[in-house]
């Protein structure tokens, strides 16, 4: 049973995308990768549902 929301669910997705891009500005590749890892862990913790996080991991790998 799919629980993962894959349709746009943000009020202002363009602004969120711009903020993500801006957050990476002036970072080295290593810093950018570390930033992404921290964001994934923070968001996974916020979601708080192992099944959804695992489903998202599988969807991202597809």
BAVOTOR-970431 format. One record per residue: residue number from 0; residue in three letters; x, y, z of N, C-alpha, C, O in turn. Coordinates in steps of 0.02 Angstrom, whole numbers, plus 50000, padded with zeros to 5 digits. Layout:
<marros>
MARRO  seq  type    n.u    n.v    n.w   ca.u   ca.v   ca.w    c.u    c.v    c.w    o.u    o.v    o.w
MARRO  NUM   ALA      X      Y      Z      X      Y      Z      X      Y      Z      X      Y      Z
...
</marros>
This chain:
<marros>
MARRO  seq  type    n.u    n.v    n.w   ca.u   ca.v   ca.w    c.u    c.v    c.w    o.u    o.v    o.w
MARRO    0   UNK  50042  49941  50000  50000  50000  50000  50044  50062  50000  50086  50071  50044
MARRO    1   UNK  50034  50105  49951  50074  50166  49945  50047  50219  49993  49988  50235  49993
MARRO    2   UNK  50092  50246  50033  50075  50300  50079  50109  50365  50057  50089  50420  50078
MARRO    3   UNK  50161  50359  50016  50202  50416  49997  50163  50463  49950  50136  50441  49899
MARRO    4   UNK  50161  50526  49967  50131  50576  49923  50182  50597  49872  50236  50622  49889
MARRO    5   UNK  50166  50586  49808  50213  50604  49755  50188  50660  49711  50223  50683  49665
MARRO    6   UNK  50128  50684  49724  50102  50742  49688  50123  50805  49726  50137  50802  49786
MARRO    7   UNK  50125  50861  49692  50146  50924  49724  50102  50937  49784  50041  50937  49780
MARRO    8   UNK  50135  50948  49841  50101  50957  49904  50124  51020  49940  50107  51031  49998
MARRO    9   UNK  50163  51061  49905  50189  51123  49934  50146  51182  49911  50121  51182  49855
MARRO   10   UNK  50138  51231  49954  50101  51291  49936  50138  51331  49883  50107  51357  49837
MARRO   11   UNK  50204  51335  49889  50244  51374  49842  50307  51334  49823  50362  51350  49847
MARRO   12   UNK  50299  51283  49782  50356  51240  49766  50414  51277  49732  50472  51258  49743
MARRO   13   UNK  50400  51329  49693  50454  51366  49661  50498  51401  49712  50559  51404  49705
MARRO   14   UNK  50466  51429  49764  50504  51463  49816  50546  51414  49857  50602  51429  49875
MARRO   15   UNK  50518  51355  49870  50555  51303  49906  50615  51280  49864  50670  51273  49890
MARRO   16   UNK  50604  51269  49800  50658  51249  49755  50713  51303  49755  50772  51287  49760
MARRO   17   UNK  50694  51366  49749  50742  51421  49749  50781  51423  49815  50841  51436  49815
MARRO   18   UNK  50747  51411  49871  50781  51411  49936  50831  51354  49941  50885  51362  49969
MARRO   19   UNK  50813  51296  49913  50860  51239  49914  50921  51255  49872  50977  51242  49893
MARRO   20   UNK  50911  51282  49813  50966  51301  49769  51010  51353  49804  51071  51348  49803
MARRO   21   UNK  50978  51403  49834  51015  51456  49868  51056  51429  49927  51111  51453  49941
MARRO   22   UNK  51028  51380  49962  51063  51350  50019  51128  51316  49998  51175  51310  50038
MARRO   23   UNK  51132  51295  49935  51191  51261  49910  51242  51310  49880  51299  51291  49865
MARRO   24   UNK  51222  51372  49871  51265  51422  49840  51329  51429  49882  51327  51434  49943
MARRO   25   UNK  51385  51429  49849  51451  51439  49880  51474  51379  49921  51525  51384  49956
MARRO   26   UNK  51439  51322  49918  51462  51263  49953  51506  51222  49906  51495  51220  49845
MARRO   27   UNK  51556  51189  49935  51595  51142  49895  51551  51080  49883  51498  51073  49913
MARRO   28   UNK  51573  51037  49838  51536  50975  49826  51528  50935  49890  51475  50907  49903
MARRO   29   UNK  51581  50932  49930  51579  50894  49993  51530  50927  50042  51491  50891  50075
MARRO   30   UNK  51531  50992  50048  51485  51027  50092  51412  51019  50069  51367  51011  50109
MARRO   31   UNK  51403  51020  50003  51336  51011  49975  51309  50942  49990  51250  50934  50008
MARRO   32   UNK  51351  50891  49983  51330  50822  49998  51314  50815  50072  51265  50782  50090
MARRO   33   UNK  51353  50846  50115  51341  50843  50187  51276  50879  50205  51237  50856  50246
MARRO   34   UNK  51264  50936  50172  51202  50973  50183  51142  50930  50163  51093  50926  50200
MARRO   35   UNK  51146  50899  50104  51092  50855  50081  51079  50799  50130  51021  50782  50144
MARRO   36   UNK  51132  50768  50155  51123  50713  50204  51088  50738  50267  51044  50704  50293
MARRO   37   UNK  51108  50796  50291  51075  50823  50351  51002  50838  50338  50959  50824  50380
MARRO   38   UNK  50987  50866  50279  50917  50880  50262  50876  50816  50258  50819  50814  50283
MARRO   39   UNK  50903  50765  50226  50867  50701  50221  50852  50674  50291  50796  50652  50304
MARRO   40   UNK  50902  50675  50335  50891  50648  50402  50841  50690  50442  50800  50663  50478
MARRO   41   UNK  50845  50756  50435  50797  50800  50470  50725  50787  50445  50679  50782  50485
MARRO   42   UNK  50718  50782  50380  50651  50772  50351  50625  50701  50366  50565  50692  50378
MARRO   43   UNK  50669  50651  50364  50649  50583  50382  50625  50581  50454  50574  50549  50469
MARRO   44   UNK  50660  50614  50498  50640  50616  50568  50573  50652  50575  50530  50631  50615
MARRO   45   UNK  50564  50706  50538  50501  50744  50541  50442  50701  50517  50388  50702  50546
MARRO   46   UNK  50454  50663  50463  50402  50619  50437  50383  50568  50491  50325  50556  50504
MARRO   47   UNK  50434  50538  50521  50424  50493  50578  50390  50427  50562  50368  50392  50608
MARRO   48   UNK  50387  50409  50499  50356  50346  50480  50406  50307  50438  50419  50325  50380
MARRO   49   UNK  50433  50254  50467  50485  50215  50432  50463  50192  50363  50502  50194  50315
MARRO   50   UNK  50401  50169  50358  50376  50143  50294  50376  50197  50240  50395  50183  50182
MARRO   51   UNK  50356  50257  50257  50354  50311  50209  50425  50330  50188  50439  50341  50129
MARRO   52   UNK  50470  50335  50237  50539  50352  50222  50570  50299  50176  50604  50316  50128
MARRO   53   UNK  50559  50236  50191  50586  50182  50149  50555  50184  50079  50589  50172  50029
MARRO   54   UNK  50491  50199  50075  50458  50206  50010  50488  50263  49970  50499  50258  49910
MARRO   55   UNK  50502  50318  50004  50533  50376  49971  50604  50358  49946  50623  50378  49891
MARRO   56   UNK  50641  50321  49986  50708  50299  49964  50703  50257  49901  50741  50266  49854
MARRO   57   UNK  50656  50211  49901  50647  50168  49842  50625  50209  49781  50649  50196  49726
MARRO   58   UNK  50581  50257  49791  50558  50299  49736  50615  50342  49708  50619  50352  49648
MARRO   59   UNK  50658  50366  49752  50714  50408  49730  50766  50367  49692  50801  50393  49649
MARRO   60   UNK  50770  50303  49706  50818  50260  49671  50791  50238  49603  50831  50218  49559
MARRO   61   UNK  50726  50241  49593  50696  50217  49530  50709  50265  49473  50688  50253  49416
</marros>
